[in-house]
């Protein structure tokens, strides 16, 4: 059975309990006026994609802010600061996903695999965009932590990253990949 088939609409009579749990969360839009046909053709609701993107942004933002603050406070250059921020963004992004999956009773090794499958593309896109914005905003990377420019540019970078990553997550979830792989563990 392929991954796409496993994530068919909730009315599929042959689904497993895992798919039923997944369907209760992922396919709840059908009961709330969502467009059923859109899902059958690889679509996912914008609301579900926004939730997945916000989840990703939360982990990324924690790591990104921490990395930017540490790198800036230590007077590191742009490349070193961005490297730290990206590393911490991945760490915190994966950690948030693993936390929820581990709470659902999944063993650590499997939780790592789930987090990698769920978040790698989303975090990668988000990090490319938000760090790209920080680099192109004049003076943002050189501004001090007390600077409105630094924090304003970082907030703007997160907004742009969210807006770019949201449709990516919609596409991934619609294919049964990305954040869709953790939906069964949310309940």
C-alpha positions as CSV (number, residue, x, y, z in Angstrom):
1,X,0.0,0.0,0.0
2,X,1.5,3.4,-1.0
3,X,1.8,6.4,1.3
4,X,-0.7,8.3,-0.8
5,X,-3.3,5.5,-0.5
6,X,-2.8,5.4,3.3
7,X,-3.8,9.0,3.5
8,X,-7.1,8.7,1.5
9,X,-10.2,10.5,2.7
10,X,-11.8,9.5,6.0
11,X,-14.7,7.7,4.2
12,X,-12.3,5.0,2.9
13,X,-13.8,1.9,4.5
14,X,-10.5,0.0,4.4
15,X,-8.4,2.4,6.6
16,X,-6.5,1.2,9.6
17,X,-6.8,2.6,13.1
18,X,-3.7,4.6,12.4
19,X,-5.3,6.1,9.3
20,X,-8.5,6.7,11.3
21,X,-6.5,8.6,14.0
22,X,-4.8,10.5,11.2
23,X,-8.1,11.1,9.5
24,X,-9.7,12.5,12.6
25,X,-7.1,15.3,12.7
26,X,-6.1,15.7,9.1
27,X,-9.4,15.2,7.4
28,X,-11.6,17.0,10.0
29,X,-12.0,19.8,7.4
30,X,-14.4,17.6,5.5
31,X,-16.8,17.8,8.3
32,X,-16.3,21.5,8.7
33,X,-17.2,22.5,5.2
34,X,-13.8,21.7,3.7
35,X,-13.7,20.9,0.0
36,X,-13.6,17.1,-0.2
37,X,-12.6,16.9,-3.9
38,X,-9.5,19.1,-3.4
39,X,-8.1,16.6,-0.9
40,X,-8.7,13.6,-3.2
41,X,-6.5,15.3,-5.8
42,X,-3.5,15.8,-3.5
43,X,-4.7,18.9,-1.8
44,X,-4.8,19.8,1.9
45,X,-6.6,22.5,3.7
46,X,-4.9,25.8,4.1
47,X,-5.8,25.7,7.8
48,X,-4.0,22.5,8.4
49,X,-1.0,23.7,6.4
50,X,-1.0,27.0,8.4
51,X,-1.0,25.0,11.6
52,X,1.9,22.9,10.4
53,X,3.8,26.0,9.3
54,X,3.2,27.7,12.6
55,X,4.5,24.6,14.4
56,X,7.6,24.7,12.2
57,X,8.0,28.5,12.7
58,X,7.8,28.1,16.5
59,X,10.8,25.7,16.6
60,X,12.7,27.6,14.0
61,X,12.1,30.9,15.7
62,X,13.3,29.6,19.1
63,X,16.5,28.4,17.5
64,X,16.9,31.3,15.1
65,X,16.4,34.0,17.8
66,X,18.7,32.1,20.2
67,X,21.4,31.8,17.4
68,X,21.1,35.4,16.3
69,X,21.3,36.6,19.9
70,X,24.3,34.5,20.8
71,X,26.1,35.3,17.5
72,X,25.4,39.0,17.7
73,X,26.3,39.2,21.4
74,X,29.6,37.5,20.8
75,X,30.3,39.7,17.9
76,X,30.5,36.9,15.4
77,X,30.4,37.5,11.7
78,X,27.3,37.0,9.5
79,X,28.2,33.5,8.3
80,X,29.1,32.1,11.8
81,X,25.9,33.7,13.3
82,X,23.7,32.3,10.5
83,X,25.3,28.8,10.9
84,X,24.6,28.8,14.6
85,X,21.0,30.1,14.1
86,X,20.3,27.5,11.4
87,X,21.7,24.7,13.5
88,X,19.6,25.7,16.5
89,X,16.5,26.2,14.3
90,X,16.8,22.6,13.1
91,X,17.5,21.3,16.7
92,X,14.5,23.1,18.2
93,X,12.2,22.4,15.2
94,X,12.9,18.6,15.5
95,X,12.8,18.7,19.3
96,X,9.3,20.2,19.3
97,X,8.0,17.5,17.0
98,X,9.8,14.8,18.9
99,X,8.4,16.1,22.2
100,X,4.8,15.6,21.0
101,X,5.6,12.2,19.4
102,X,7.4,10.9,22.5
103,X,4.5,12.0,24.7
104,X,2.3,9.8,22.5
105,X,4.4,6.8,23.5
106,X,6.7,6.4,20.5
107,X,10.2,5.2,21.2
108,X,13.1,7.7,20.8
109,X,14.6,6.2,17.6
110,X,11.3,6.1,15.9
111,X,10.5,9.7,17.1
112,X,13.7,10.9,15.5
113,X,12.7,9.3,12.2
114,X,9.3,10.8,12.4
115,X,10.7,14.3,13.1
116,X,13.1,14.1,10.3
117,X,10.4,13.0,7.8
118,X,7.9,15.6,9.1
119,X,10.0,18.7,9.3
120,X,13.2,18.6,7.2
121,X,11.7,20.2,4.1
122,X,9.7,22.7,6.0
123,X,12.6,23.8,8.2
124,X,15.0,24.0,5.2
125,X,12.7,26.2,3.3
126,X,12.0,28.4,6.3
127,X,15.7,28.8,7.1
128,X,16.7,29.6,3.6
129,X,14.0,32.3,3.4
130,X,14.3,33.9,6.8
131,X,18.1,34.0,6.7
132,X,18.0,35.3,3.2
133,X,15.8,38.1,4.3
134,X,18.1,38.9,7.2
135,X,21.1,39.1,4.9
136,X,19.4,41.4,2.3
137,X,17.9,43.9,4.8
138,X,20.7,46.5,4.9
139,X,22.4,46.6,8.3
140,X,20.2,44.0,9.9
141,X,23.0,41.5,10.6
142,X,25.3,44.2,11.9
143,X,22.7,45.8,14.1
144,X,23.0,45.3,17.9
145,X,20.5,43.4,20.0
146,X,19.1,46.7,21.3
147,X,18.4,47.8,17.7
148,X,14.9,48.1,16.4
149,X,16.4,47.3,13.0
150,X,17.6,43.9,14.1
151,X,14.3,42.8,15.7
152,X,12.2,44.4,13.0
153,X,14.1,42.6,10.3
154,X,13.9,39.3,12.2
155,X,10.2,39.6,12.6
156,X,9.8,40.5,8.9
157,X,12.0,37.6,8.0
158,X,9.8,35.2,10.0
159,X,6.7,36.6,8.3
160,X,8.1,36.1,4.9
161,X,9.4,32.6,5.8
162,X,5.9,31.7,7.0
163,X,4.2,33.0,3.8
164,X,6.6,31.1,1.6
165,X,6.6,27.8,3.6
166,X,2.8,27.7,4.0
167,X,2.1,26.6,0.5
168,X,5.1,24.2,0.6
169,X,3.6,22.5,3.7
170,X,0.1,22.5,2.0
171,X,1.6,20.6,-0.9
172,X,3.6,18.2,1.3
173,X,0.6,17.4,3.6
174,X,-1.6,16.9,0.5
175,X,0.8,14.2,-0.7
176,X,0.8,12.5,2.8
177,X,4.3,13.7,3.5
178,X,5.9,16.4,5.6
179,X,3.9,17.2,8.8
180,X,1.2,14.8,7.7
181,X,3.3,11.9,9.2
182,X,2.9,13.2,12.7
183,X,-0.8,13.9,12.7
184,X,-1.6,10.4,13.9
185,X,0.4,11.1,17.1
186,X,-1.4,14.3,18.0
187,X,-4.2,12.6,19.7
